[in-house]
Amino acid sequence: MSLTNRSSSEPDLANQSRNHNSKGTKSKKNKKKPVRNNVNTIDTFTPRNPGQKPISDVKTIVANSNILLPFEPGYIEPDDNEFIYKITQDQIVNAVDIQTSEKVFDLDLNTFGPYTIDYSRNGKYLLLAGEKGHVALIDWVKKELLSEVQFKETIYDIKFLHSHQMFAVAQKKSTFVYDEHGVELHRLPFNHPKYLDYLPYHFLLVLANEDGELSYLDSSLGEKVVTHNAKTRVHCLAQNPNNAVMMMGQGNGCVTMWAPNSSKPLVKMFCHKSPVRCVTVNSTGQYLVTAGLDNYTRVWDLRNTYKHLLTFETAATAKSIAVSQRGMLGISFHDSIHFWKNMGLDGADKSQYIRHNLGTGRVRDIAFCPFEDVLGIGHSAGFSSVLVPGSGEPNFDTSEVNPFQTKSQRRNAEVKMLLDKIPADMILLDPTAIGKVAPEPEEKESDLTARAIKDTLTSRKKKSLGKTPGRAVSNLSRIVVDRRRTALQEQMNKEFIKEIQKKKKNSETKKKRKKVAETVEEEIGEFDPLARFKKQKK
């Protein structure tokens, strides 16, 4: 077994002189200039060399920017007659460096499990939520505990908001928002929540319960946006990162796609003959992965066709599924997790990559850490972190997410995110439709009739050229009068028919009442108040 490490291109600075100029004399210390003065614009790249021509082609700029992405993903390369899925975590840890091996650890938390987990967007912070009320916020890179709270209430799900300083907890009675110290900030008006998700570019917290209610809440304003009802039992919730459309796995085997501006599902896919247990979408939003109670895991194409691509038959029902940034699929069962490298998401084969067996505990939730080859496992005995080589994205964009950002950078990023906030009404199934020209609105019947009259008039005008003037105008007035006359006649006929039906109904009710009164009189006869004192015949 051999591990291909991430390679980086480092410049050779050995032969460069830092303190001497070209003449050999010592150079004066220059003052530090701000970095922004040396940054070139994206539209036209102006090189520092005065003899070189400026670059205006986008493809050339993108090709030149590859030097800023020095790291490459590394995978396990098996030797001859060696199966990758038989490789254990101990062998992987022994083959990597010390810094990477420290990312493998276990947290023994037997009392309050099983645990649900969530990583922050930059992959630096970890949230743990035990079903029996234990919540912990950890800086897992430095192994520091930031806060720990015991709510003494059942917890179903937990989710980071726009940063690690705020997170939402789906508790038994309601949903609460807390800060990084565990202080309650807000109580959301949504009862019996079960599933949570967050849309960072829209500042929307999405909540769902088992009864099929789906609510959108604006976390920047603290207000409810809209609530939909699927009217079926819901088992899972996930988002499409490409268009921010929410996906709900239902008990009837269907997966429905929802948006805030539509009270009905945008798309309804029949995926399994049994209830859908897990749903997830890859990072590009092109493929959907579903797992049902029928022990089948299926991959679907979300681009245009919604076709079925692959099917995996597993030995047991999947408890949780996750797809990494590089398309690595992880499926968890009772006490094991199986991985597939590009398992059909990018056209690769269906061969299994590696697997990991837990010594103790049953798996509740799994999640890949962003920008790291790490998988977090929440189980009944606590939490485990394992290495999955090739799962994380090696290069990150600091303008998007920055794992090494300072406090000032975080504040500036939050302000920028609020300024660039996308309204909830712009969530569409096709995100490219926003920049397109809007189609012409459909014409009403009145517009169609007016156009027909206009066409007839123009045709008659052409025929009546050179004849008596004013004939077209008289024809127009005649058509308008005839049209009004027919409309009034139809309205009068309708009203007349309604009056006749009403009179007929009233006469029938009177006849029925008269018949009932006659039958009652015949049965009772004339009323005699002294009849009770008369002797009755034996």
C-alpha positions in Angstrom: 0.0 0.0 0.0 1.2 3.5 -0.8 -0.4 6.9 -0.2 0.1 9.6 -2.8 0.6 12.8 -0.7 -0.6 16.2 -1.7 2.2 17.9 -3.7 3.0 21.6 -3.6 5.2 23.7 -5.9 7.6 25.7 -3.7 9.8 28.4 -5.3 13.6 28.0 -4.9 14.8 31.0 -2.9 18.3 29.7 -2.2 20.0 31.7 -5.0 17.9 34.9 -4.5 19.7 37.7 -2.7 17.4 39.6 -0.3 19.7 42.3 1.0 21.7 43.3 -2.1 20.8 44.9 -5.3 22.2 44.3 -8.8 25.3 46.5 -8.1 26.3 44.5 -5.0 25.7 47.3 -2.5 23.3 47.0 0.4 19.8 48.2 -0.4 17.8 50.4 1.9 14.9 48.9 3.8 11.7 49.7 1.9 8.5 50.4 3.6 5.8 47.8 3.3 3.3 48.6 0.7 -0.3 47.5 1.0 -1.1 44.3 -0.9 -4.0 45.7 -2.8 -1.7 48.0 -4.8 0.0 44.9 -6.4 -3.2 43.0 -7.2 -4.2 43.1 -10.8 -7.8 43.3 -12.0 -9.5 40.2 -13.4 -10.8 41.9 -16.6 -7.3 42.7 -18.0 -4.2 41.1 -16.5 -1.4 43.6 -16.7 2.0 41.9 -16.2 4.8 43.5 -14.3 7.2 43.0 -17.3 6.8 46.2 -19.5 7.7 44.3 -22.7 4.9 41.7 -22.2 1.5 42.4 -23.7 -1.6 42.5 -21.4 -3.8 39.4 -21.3 -7.6 39.9 -21.9 -8.6 36.3 -22.7 -10.5 34.7 -19.8 -9.2 31.2 -20.7 -5.6 32.4 -20.5 -6.2 34.0 -17.1 -7.8 30.8 -15.8 -4.9 28.7 -17.1 -2.4 31.1 -15.5 -4.3 31.0 -12.2 -3.6 27.2 -11.9 -0.3 28.1 -10.3 -2.2 29.4 -7.3 -3.7 25.8 -6.8 -0.5 23.9 -5.9 -2.2 21.0 -4.0 -3.6 17.8 -5.6 -5.8 15.2 -4.0 -4.2 12.0 -2.9 -5.7 8.5 -3.0 -4.7 5.1 -1.8 -2.9 3.1 -4.5 -3.0 -0.6 -3.9 -0.1 -2.9 -4.6 -0.4 -6.0 -6.8 -2.9 -8.6 -5.4 -4.1 -6.2 -2.7 -7.6 -5.1 -2.0 -8.2 -1.5 -0.8 -11.3 -2.3 1.2 -9.2 -4.5 3.5 -6.9 -1.6 4.5 -7.6 -0.5 8.1 -7.3 2.8 9.8 -4.2 1.7 11.7 -2.4 1.1 8.4 -3.4 4.5 7.0 -2.3 6.3 10.2 1.1 4.6 10.1 1.6 5.7 6.4 0.8 9.4 6.9 2.7 12.2 8.6 2.3 13.1 12.3 0.1 16.2 11.6 -2.4 14.1 9.6 -2.4 11.2 12.1 -3.5 13.6 14.9 -6.8 14.0 13.0 -7.8 10.5 14.0 -9.3 10.4 17.5 -12.3 9.1 19.5 -14.5 10.8 22.1 -16.0 8.4 24.7 -19.5 9.8 25.4 -21.6 6.8 26.4 -24.1 8.6 28.6 -25.9 11.0 26.3 -25.7 9.2 22.9 -26.4 8.6 20.1 -24.9 11.8 18.6 -25.8 14.0 15.7 -22.8 16.0 14.2 -22.3 19.1 12.0 -19.1 20.8 10.7 -18.8 24.5 10.0 -18.4 25.8 6.5 -14.7 26.3 6.8 -14.2 22.8 8.5 -12.6 24.2 11.6 -15.4 23.7 14.2 -17.5 20.7 15.1 -20.9 20.5 16.8 -22.0 17.5 18.8 -25.6 16.9 19.9 -26.6 13.9 22.0 -30.2 12.7 21.9 -30.5 13.1 25.7 -29.7 16.8 25.7 -25.9 17.2 25.6 -24.5 19.8 23.2 -20.8 20.7 22.7 -19.0 23.1 20.4 -15.4 22.0 19.7 -12.5 23.5 17.8 -11.4 20.0 16.6 -8.2 21.2 14.9 -6.8 22.6 18.2 -8.7 20.0 20.3 -10.3 22.8 22.4 -13.8 22.7 23.9 -15.4 26.1 23.4 -18.8 25.5 25.1 -20.8 22.6 26.6 -24.5 22.7 27.6 -26.9 20.1 29.0 -30.5 21.0 28.0 -32.2 17.9 29.7 -34.5 17.6 26.7 -34.6 15.3 23.7 -32.6 16.7 20.7 -33.3 15.6 17.2 -31.0 17.7 15.0 -28.4 20.5 15.1 -27.1 22.9 12.5 -24.6 25.7 12.2 -25.9 29.1 10.8 -23.8 31.5 8.8 -20.8 31.2 11.2 -19.7 29.1 14.1 -21.0 31.7 16.5 -24.6 30.8 16.1 -26.3 27.4 15.8 -29.8 26.0 15.8 -31.0 23.1 17.9 -34.2 21.1 17.2 -35.4 20.2 20.6 -38.5 18.3 21.7 -40.9 21.2 22.1 -39.5 23.9 19.8 -36.4 25.1 17.9 -33.9 27.4 19.7 -30.9 29.4 18.4 -27.8 29.7 20.7 -24.5 31.5 20.5 -21.1 30.0 20.8 -21.3 30.1 24.6 -24.6 28.3 24.8 -26.7 31.3 25.6 -30.2 31.3 24.1 -30.7 34.0 21.5 -34.1 33.2 19.9 -37.0 30.8 20.1 -38.4 29.9 16.7 -42.2 29.6 16.2 -42.1 26.0 15.0 -43.4 23.1 17.0 -42.1 19.5 17.1 -39.1 20.0 14.7 -37.2 16.9 13.5 -34.9 18.0 10.7 -32.8 21.2 10.1 -30.8 22.7 7.3 -29.4 26.1 6.5 -29.0 28.1 3.2 -26.0 30.4 3.8 -26.4 32.6 0.7 -30.1 33.3 1.5 -29.8 33.4 5.4 -32.6 30.9 5.5 -33.0 28.3 8.2 -35.2 25.4 6.9 -37.2 23.2 9.4 -39.3 20.2 8.8 -41.2 17.7 11.0 -42.5 14.2 10.5 -46.0 15.4 9.5 -44.7 17.1 6.4 -44.6 20.7 7.4 -41.7 22.7 5.8 -40.9 26.2 7.1 -38.4 28.8 6.0 -37.1 31.3 8.6 -34.9 34.3 7.8 -32.1 34.2 10.4 -30.9 37.8 9.6 -34.4 39.2 10.5 -35.7 36.5 12.8 -39.0 36.3 10.8 -40.9 33.4 9.2 -40.9 33.5 5.4 -43.3 30.8 4.4 -44.6 27.4 5.4 -45.5 24.5 3.1 -47.3 21.2 3.9 -46.3 18.1 2.0 -49.3 16.1 3.6 -47.1 13.0 3.9 -44.7 11.5 6.4 -41.1 12.9 6.0 -38.0 10.8 6.9 -35.1 13.1 5.7 -34.2 16.6 4.5 -31.4 17.8 2.3 -30.5 20.8 0.1 -29.2 21.2 -3.4 -26.1 23.5 -3.1 -26.4 24.5 -6.8 -29.9 26.1 -6.7 -30.9 26.0 -2.9 -33.9 23.8 -3.6 -34.9 21.6 -0.6 -35.4 17.9 -1.0 -37.7 15.8 1.3 -37.6 12.0 1.4 -41.1 10.8 2.1 -42.7 7.6 3.3 -44.4 6.8 0.0 -41.0 6.3 -1.7 -40.9 9.7 -3.4 -38.5 12.6 -3.2 -40.1 16.1 -3.6 -38.3 19.3 -4.3 -39.5 22.6 -2.7 -38.9 26.3 -3.0 -40.3 29.2 -0.9 -42.2 30.7 -3.8 -44.2 27.6 -4.7 -46.8 25.9 -2.4 -46.6 22.7 -4.4 -43.5 20.6 -5.1 -41.4 21.7 -8.1 -40.5 18.1 -8.9 -41.8 14.8 -7.6 -39.6 11.7 -8.2 -40.6 8.1 -7.4 -37.3 6.7 -6.2 -38.0 3.6 -4.1 -40.8 1.1 -3.4 -40.3 1.6 0.3 -39.9 4.8 2.4 -36.9 6.9 1.6 -34.5 6.9 4.5 -31.7 9.2 3.4 -31.2 11.9 0.8 -28.1 13.8 -0.2 -26.7 15.8 -3.2 -23.1 16.2 -4.3 -21.3 19.5 -4.1 -22.0 20.5 -7.7 -25.7 19.8 -7.5 -25.6 17.4 -10.5 -26.4 14.1 -8.8 -28.9 12.9 -6.2 -28.2 9.9 -3.9 -31.2 8.2 -2.1 -31.3 5.2 0.2 -34.5 3.4 1.1 -35.7 0.7 3.6 -35.5 -1.8 0.7 -31.7 -2.0 1.1 -31.1 -0.2 -2.2 -29.0 3.0 -2.8 -29.7 4.8 -6.0 -28.0 7.6 -7.9 -30.0 10.0 -10.0 -29.2 12.7 -12.6 -30.5 16.1 -11.6 -29.3 18.2 -14.5 -32.2 17.8 -17.0 -33.5 14.3 -17.3 -33.8 13.1 -13.6 -32.8 9.6 -14.9 -31.7 6.7 -12.8 -28.0 6.1 -13.2 -26.8 3.5 -10.7 -28.2 1.1 -8.1 -26.3 -0.4 -5.1 -27.8 -3.3 -3.2 -26.5 -3.4 0.4 -26.7 -6.1 3.0 -28.6 -3.8 5.5 -30.6 -0.6 5.6 -28.5 2.6 5.4 -28.6 4.7 8.5 -26.9 7.8 7.0 -25.3 8.8 3.7 -22.8 11.6 2.8 -21.0 12.8 -0.3 -17.7 14.7 0.1 -16.4 17.6 -1.9 -14.5 15.3 -4.3 -17.5 13.0 -4.9 -16.6 10.3 -2.3 -19.8 8.5 -1.1 -20.0 7.2 2.4 -22.9 4.9 3.5 -23.2 4.0 7.2 -24.9 0.8 8.5 -25.3 -0.5 12.1 -21.6 -0.4 13.1 -19.7 0.1 9.8 -19.2 2.7 7.1 -18.4 1.8 3.5 -16.9 4.2 1.0 -17.0 4.4 -2.8 -14.5 6.5 -4.8 -16.5 8.5 -7.4 -19.1 5.7 -7.3 -20.7 6.6 -10.6 -21.0 10.3 -9.7 -18.2 11.1 -12.1 -18.5 8.0 -14.4 -16.2 5.7 -12.4 -16.8 2.1 -11.6 -18.8 0.6 -8.7 -15.9 -1.0 -6.9 -15.7 -0.3 -3.2 -12.9 2.0 -1.9 -12.4 1.4 1.8 -14.5 0.5 4.8 -14.3 1.2 8.6 -15.8 -0.9 11.4 -16.6 0.6 14.7 -15.5 -1.3 17.8 -18.5 -0.1 19.9 -21.7 1.7 19.3 -24.2 2.1 16.5 -23.9 4.8 13.9 -26.4 7.7 14.0 -24.9 10.3 11.7 -21.9 10.8 9.4 -20.4 13.9 7.8 -17.3 14.7 5.7 -15.2 17.6 7.0 -14.8 20.4 4.3 -11.2 20.8 2.9 -10.0 17.8 4.9 -9.7 14.0 4.2 -11.7 13.4 7.4 -15.0 11.8 8.1 -16.9 12.5 11.4 -19.0 9.7 12.8 -21.6 10.3 15.5 -22.7 7.0 17.2 -24.2 5.8 20.4 -20.8 5.6 22.2 -19.7 9.1 21.3 -17.8 10.5 18.3 -15.1 9.2 16.0 -12.9 10.9 13.4 -11.4 8.7 10.7 -9.2 9.4 7.6 -10.6 8.9 4.1 -7.8 9.8 1.7 -9.0 11.8 -1.4 -12.3 12.9 0.0 -11.6 16.6 0.8 -10.9 19.5 -1.6 -7.2 20.4 -1.2 -7.5 24.0 -2.4 -9.9 26.6 -0.9 -10.9 30.1 -1.9 -10.3 32.6 1.0 -12.9 35.0 -0.4 -15.6 32.2 0.0 -14.5 30.3 3.2 -11.3 30.7 5.0 -10.2 28.2 7.7 -7.5 30.6 9.0 -9.5 33.8 9.1 -9.0 36.2 12.0 -11.7 38.1 13.9 -11.6 41.2 11.7 -11.8 39.0 8.6 -14.8 37.2 10.0 -16.6 40.4 10.7 -15.9 41.8 7.2 -17.1 38.5 5.7 -20.3 38.6 7.6 -21.0 42.2 6.5 -20.3 41.2 2.9 -22.6 38.1 3.1 -25.4 40.3 4.4 -24.9 42.8 1.5 -24.8 40.0 -1.0 -27.8 38.2 0.5 -30.1 36.6 -2.1 -33.9 37.0 -1.6 -35.9 33.9 -1.0 -38.1 34.6 -4.1 -35.1 34.0 -6.3 -34.8 30.3 -5.5 -35.6 28.5 -8.7 -35.2 25.0 -10.1 -33.1 26.4 -12.9 -30.7 29.0 -11.4 -29.6 30.2 -14.8 -33.1 31.5 -15.6 -32.5 34.6 -13.5 -30.2 36.2 -16.0 -32.4 35.4 -19.0 -35.1 37.5 -20.7 -38.6 37.0 -19.3 -41.0 35.3 -21.7 -44.0 37.1 -23.1 -47.1 36.9 -20.8 -50.0 34.8 -22.0 -52.7 36.8 -23.7 -56.2 36.8 -22.1 -59.5 36.1 -24.0 -60.3 39.8 -24.1 -56.9 40.6 -25.7 -57.4 37.8 -28.2 -60.9 39.1 -29.2 -59.6 42.6 -29.6 -56.8 41.3 -31.8 -59.2 39.3 -33.9 -61.4 42.5 -34.4 -58.4 44.5 -35.4 -57.3 41.8 -37.9 -60.7 41.8 -39.5 -60.8 45.5 -39.7 -57.4 45.7 -41.4 -58.3 43.1 -43.9 -61.6 45.0 -44.7 -59.7 48.2 -45.0 -57.4 46.7 -47.6 -60.4 45.5 -49.5 -62.2 48.8 -49.3 -59.4 50.9 -50.6 -60.7 53.3 -53.3 -64.3 52.9 -52.2 -66.6 54.9 -49.9 -64.7 56.3 -46.9 -65.8 55.5 -43.4 -67.0 52.1 -44.2 -64.4 50.4 -42.0 -65.4 52.6 -39.0 -69.1 51.6 -39.4 -68.1 47.9 -39.6 -66.2 48.3 -36.4 -69.1 49.9 -34.5 -71.5 47.2 -35.8 -69.2 44.4 -34.6 -68.8 46.0 -31.1 -72.7 46.5 -30.9 -73.4 42.9 -31.9 -70.9 41.6 -29.4 -72.4 43.7 -26.5 -75.9 42.6 -27.6 -75.1 38.9 -27.5 -73.4 39.3 -24.1 -76.4 41.0 -22.6 -78.8 38.5 -24.1 -76.7 35.6 -22.6 -76.7 37.3 -19.2 -80.5 37.9 -19.3 -81.1 34.3 -20.2 -79.0 33.1 -17.3 -80.9 35.3 -14.8 -84.3 34.2 -16.2 -83.3 30.5 -15.9 -82.2 31.1 -12.3 -85.5 32.8 -11.3 -87.5 29.9 -12.8 -85.4 27.3 -11.0 -85.9 29.3 -7.7 -89.7 29.5 -8.1 -89.9 25.8 -8.9 -87.8 24.9 -5.8 -90.0 27.1 -3.6 -93.2 25.5 -4.9 -91.8 22.0 -4.4 -90.9 22.8 -0.7 -94.4 24.2 -0.1 -96.0 21.0 -1.5 -93.8 18.8 0.7 -94.7 20.8 3.8 -98.4 20.5 3.0 -98.2 16.8 2.5 -96.4 16.3 5.8 -99.0 18.4 7.7 -101.9 16.4 6.2 -100.3 13.0 7.1 -99.8 14.2 10.7 -103.5 15.3 11.0 -104.7 12.0 9.7 -102.6 10.1 12.2 -103.5 12.2 15.2 -107.1 13.3 14.3 -108.9 16.0 16.2 -107.4 16.9 19.5 -109.8 16.4 22.6 -108.3 17.7 25.9 -110.8 15.5 27.9 -110.0 12.3 26.1 -107.7 11.1 28.8 -110.7 11.0 31.4 -112.9 8.8 29.2 -113.1 5.1 29.9 -111.1 3.1 27.5 -112.6 0.0 25.9 -111.1 -3.2 27.1 
